[in-house]
Amino acid sequence: MINKESPVPIYFQLENLIKEMIDTRELKPGDVVPSEREYAEKYGISRMTVRQAMNNLTSEGYLERKRGKGTFVAIKKLEQSLNFLTSFSEEMRARGMVPTTKVLDFNIISADKFMATKLGIEEGSPVYEVTRLRFGDDIPIAYQIFYTSVDLVPSLTKEMAEQSIYRYIERESGLSFFSAEHEIEAKVAFQEEAKALGVKVGHPILYISRIGYSENEKPLEYAESYFRGDYYKVKMKIKG
């Protein structure tokens, strides 16, 4: 609450109240926040004081204003570094988020020419095709279609695919992920990706395809991932 007898400026008290609501997820990324008038009436303070608090929170990146729509809790993009080999779960935990996975589909298919080339196997070989939705703090972040050879990990199940498949492959195959090849492309969400990620068709997404290799350059997995463009960005460091 606002303590008008406190030596702490009222605008600063309001800033801390809003920050606390964001930290405890009472206000979630993308939520509209009350107007200046609503805050002023709720706490019995001037709109000028509220405006100062809102301006400061906007400058600090907690809030963002959208012309004609209002003020919203800012969505801070998750940053993926391609300098290191990490799984989605590891990335989320490193950012203090709780990762979860929902398996949407789990099949064994025959590798066509394209998939056989990506995984370095014979055409017609059995391949797991696992479609998953990846969450960070219950927010759908990525829609992913994952492929790996059945011969590499013959005991993979749908239940296991809800965990880290990378760690499972390493444990069962005795091979470690050593390097990866990525292709990155800006796209818009079509109906399938939009429905899974909870966004509108045409929403900006970041498409990343990846082949993960062992130390002896054996392909261990191929994945196509569609990340929400408003939540995700890629960082790379290149030395000359």
C-alpha positions as CSV (number, residue, x, y, z in Angstrom):
1,M,0.0,0.0,0.0
2,I,0.9,3.6,-0.3
3,N,2.1,5.3,3.0
4,K,1.6,9.0,2.6
5,E,3.4,9.6,6.0
6,S,6.6,7.8,4.8
7,P,9.6,9.9,3.8
8,V,9.9,7.7,0.7
9,P,8.4,9.6,-2.3
10,I,4.9,8.4,-3.3
11,Y,5.9,7.9,-6.9
12,F,8.7,5.6,-5.8
13,Q,6.4,3.7,-3.6
14,L,4.0,3.2,-6.5
15,E,6.9,2.1,-8.7
16,N,7.8,-0.6,-6.2
17,L,4.2,-1.8,-5.9
18,I,4.0,-2.3,-9.6
19,K,7.4,-4.0,-9.8
20,E,6.3,-6.4,-7.1
21,M,3.1,-7.2,-9.0
22,I,5.3,-7.9,-12.0
23,D,7.8,-10.0,-10.1
24,T,5.1,-12.1,-8.5
25,R,3.3,-12.4,-11.8
26,E,0.2,-10.8,-10.6
27,L,0.8,-8.7,-13.7
28,K,2.2,-10.9,-16.5
29,P,4.1,-9.9,-19.6
30,G,1.7,-8.5,-22.1
31,D,-1.0,-7.6,-19.5
32,V,-2.5,-4.1,-19.7
33,V,-1.9,-2.1,-16.6
34,P,-4.5,0.2,-14.9
35,S,-4.7,3.8,-16.3
36,E,-3.2,6.8,-14.5
37,R,-6.8,7.7,-13.4
38,E,-7.4,4.3,-12.0
39,Y,-4.2,4.3,-10.0
40,A,-4.8,7.9,-8.8
41,E,-8.3,7.0,-7.6
42,K,-7.3,3.7,-6.0
43,Y,-4.5,5.2,-3.9
44,G,-5.8,8.7,-3.5
45,I,-2.8,10.3,-5.1
46,S,-2.4,12.8,-8.0
47,R,-2.3,11.7,-11.6
48,M,1.0,13.6,-12.0
49,T,2.5,11.4,-9.3
50,V,1.2,8.3,-11.1
51,R,2.5,9.6,-14.4
52,Q,6.0,10.0,-13.0
53,A,6.0,6.4,-11.7
54,M,4.7,5.1,-15.0
55,N,7.3,7.1,-17.0
56,N,10.1,5.8,-14.8
57,L,8.9,2.2,-15.2
58,T,8.7,2.6,-18.9
59,S,12.2,4.0,-19.1
60,E,13.5,1.1,-17.0
61,G,11.8,-1.4,-19.4
62,Y,9.1,-2.7,-17.0
63,L,6.3,-1.1,-19.0
64,E,5.7,-0.2,-22.6
65,R,3.2,2.2,-24.1
66,K,1.2,1.4,-27.3
67,R,-0.3,4.4,-28.9
68,G,-4.1,4.2,-28.8
69,K,-4.1,1.0,-26.8
70,G,-2.7,1.8,-23.4
71,T,0.2,0.8,-21.2
72,F,1.3,-2.9,-20.9
73,V,3.8,-5.0,-18.9
74,A,6.8,-5.2,-21.2
75,I,7.7,-8.5,-22.7
76,K,11.4,-9.1,-22.1
77,K,12.8,-11.2,-24.9
78,L,14.7,-14.4,-24.1
79,E,18.2,-14.3,-25.5
80,Q,19.6,-17.5,-27.0
81,S,23.4,-17.6,-27.5
82,L,24.5,-19.7,-30.4
83,N,28.1,-19.7,-29.0
84,F,27.2,-22.6,-26.7
85,L,25.4,-25.9,-27.0
86,T,22.5,-25.7,-24.6
87,S,19.1,-27.3,-24.5
88,F,15.8,-25.3,-24.3
89,S,15.4,-26.5,-20.7
90,E,18.9,-25.3,-19.8
91,E,18.2,-22.0,-21.4
92,M,15.0,-21.5,-19.4
93,R,16.6,-22.5,-16.1
94,A,19.6,-20.2,-16.7
95,R,17.0,-17.3,-16.9
96,G,15.3,-18.3,-13.7
97,M,12.3,-19.7,-15.6
98,V,10.6,-23.1,-15.1
99,P,10.7,-25.1,-18.4
100,T,7.9,-27.6,-19.3
101,T,7.1,-29.5,-22.4
102,K,3.9,-30.8,-23.9
103,V,4.2,-33.6,-26.5
104,L,1.6,-32.9,-29.2
105,D,2.5,-35.8,-31.4
106,F,4.8,-38.8,-31.2
107,N,5.4,-41.0,-34.3
108,I,7.9,-43.3,-36.0
109,I,8.2,-42.5,-39.7
110,S,10.4,-43.7,-42.5
111,A,13.2,-41.3,-43.4
112,D,12.7,-39.7,-46.8
113,K,15.7,-38.4,-48.8
114,F,15.7,-35.0,-47.0
115,M,15.6,-36.5,-43.5
116,A,18.1,-39.3,-44.4
117,T,20.6,-36.6,-45.5
118,K,20.0,-34.5,-42.3
119,L,20.5,-37.5,-40.0
120,G,23.2,-39.3,-42.0
121,I,21.2,-42.5,-42.3
122,E,19.8,-44.7,-45.0
123,E,16.6,-43.6,-46.8
124,G,13.7,-45.6,-45.3
125,S,15.3,-46.0,-41.9
126,P,13.0,-45.5,-38.9
127,V,13.0,-42.1,-37.4
128,Y,11.2,-40.6,-34.4
129,E,9.1,-37.5,-35.3
130,V,8.2,-35.7,-32.1
131,T,6.1,-32.5,-32.1
132,R,6.4,-30.6,-28.9
133,L,5.3,-27.3,-27.4
134,R,8.0,-25.7,-25.1
135,F,7.0,-23.5,-22.2
136,G,8.9,-21.1,-19.9
137,D,6.9,-20.2,-16.8
138,D,3.8,-21.7,-18.5
139,I,4.2,-19.3,-21.4
140,P,4.3,-21.0,-24.8
141,I,7.7,-20.1,-26.3
142,A,8.5,-22.6,-29.0
143,Y,6.7,-25.0,-31.3
144,Q,9.2,-27.7,-32.3
145,I,9.4,-30.8,-34.5
146,F,12.2,-33.0,-33.5
147,Y,13.8,-36.0,-35.3
148,T,16.3,-38.6,-34.3
149,S,17.1,-42.1,-35.5
150,V,15.3,-45.0,-33.8
151,D,18.5,-47.1,-34.2
152,L,20.3,-44.4,-32.1
153,V,17.9,-44.5,-29.2
154,P,15.5,-47.4,-29.7
155,S,13.8,-47.0,-26.3
156,L,12.6,-43.4,-26.6
157,T,9.0,-42.9,-25.5
158,K,6.4,-40.1,-25.5
159,E,6.8,-39.7,-21.7
160,M,10.6,-39.4,-22.1
161,A,10.1,-36.8,-24.8
162,E,8.5,-34.5,-22.2
163,Q,11.9,-34.1,-20.6
164,S,15.2,-33.2,-22.3
165,I,15.6,-35.4,-25.3
166,Y,19.2,-34.2,-25.7
167,R,20.2,-35.5,-22.3
168,Y,18.4,-38.8,-23.0
169,I,20.2,-39.2,-26.4
170,E,23.6,-38.6,-24.7
171,R,22.8,-41.1,-21.9
172,E,21.5,-43.9,-24.1
173,S,23.9,-43.5,-27.1
174,G,27.0,-42.8,-25.1
175,L,27.6,-39.9,-27.5
176,S,27.8,-36.2,-26.5
177,F,26.6,-33.2,-28.4
178,F,29.8,-31.5,-29.6
179,S,28.7,-29.0,-32.3
180,A,25.6,-27.8,-34.1
181,E,24.6,-26.3,-37.4
182,H,21.9,-23.7,-37.3
183,E,19.8,-22.0,-40.0
184,I,17.8,-18.9,-38.9
185,E,15.0,-17.3,-40.7
186,A,12.4,-14.6,-39.9
187,K,8.9,-15.8,-40.7
188,V,5.3,-15.3,-39.9
189,A,3.1,-17.8,-38.1
190,F,0.8,-19.9,-40.2
191,Q,-2.3,-21.5,-38.7
192,E,-0.6,-24.5,-37.2
193,E,2.2,-22.6,-35.4
194,A,-0.2,-19.7,-34.4
195,K,-2.6,-22.1,-32.8
196,A,0.1,-23.9,-30.8
197,L,1.8,-20.7,-29.7
198,G,-1.4,-18.8,-28.9
199,V,-0.8,-16.0,-31.3
200,K,-2.6,-14.7,-34.4
201,V,-1.9,-15.9,-37.9
202,G,0.8,-13.6,-39.3
203,H,2.5,-13.1,-35.9
204,P,6.3,-12.7,-36.3
205,I,8.2,-15.8,-35.4
206,L,11.8,-16.9,-35.5
207,Y,12.5,-20.1,-37.3
208,I,15.6,-22.1,-36.4
209,S,16.6,-25.4,-37.9
210,R,19.4,-27.3,-36.1
211,I,21.5,-30.4,-36.7
212,G,23.3,-31.5,-33.6
213,Y,26.6,-33.5,-34.1
214,S,28.7,-35.7,-31.9
215,E,32.5,-35.2,-31.7
216,N,33.0,-37.6,-34.6
217,E,30.6,-35.5,-36.7
218,K,27.7,-38.0,-36.4
219,P,24.3,-36.3,-36.7
220,L,22.4,-37.0,-33.5
221,E,19.3,-34.9,-34.1
222,Y,17.5,-32.6,-36.5
223,A,15.0,-30.1,-35.2
224,E,12.8,-27.4,-36.6
225,S,11.7,-24.8,-34.0
226,Y,9.4,-21.9,-34.3
227,F,9.9,-19.3,-31.6
228,R,7.6,-16.4,-30.7
229,G,9.2,-13.3,-32.2
230,D,8.0,-11.1,-29.3
231,Y,9.7,-13.4,-26.7
232,Y,12.9,-14.6,-28.4
233,K,16.1,-13.3,-29.9
234,V,19.4,-14.8,-30.9
235,K,22.8,-13.6,-29.9
236,M,26.1,-14.5,-31.6
237,K,29.7,-13.5,-30.9
238,I,32.0,-13.7,-33.9
239,K,35.8,-13.2,-33.6
240,G,37.8,-12.0,-36.6
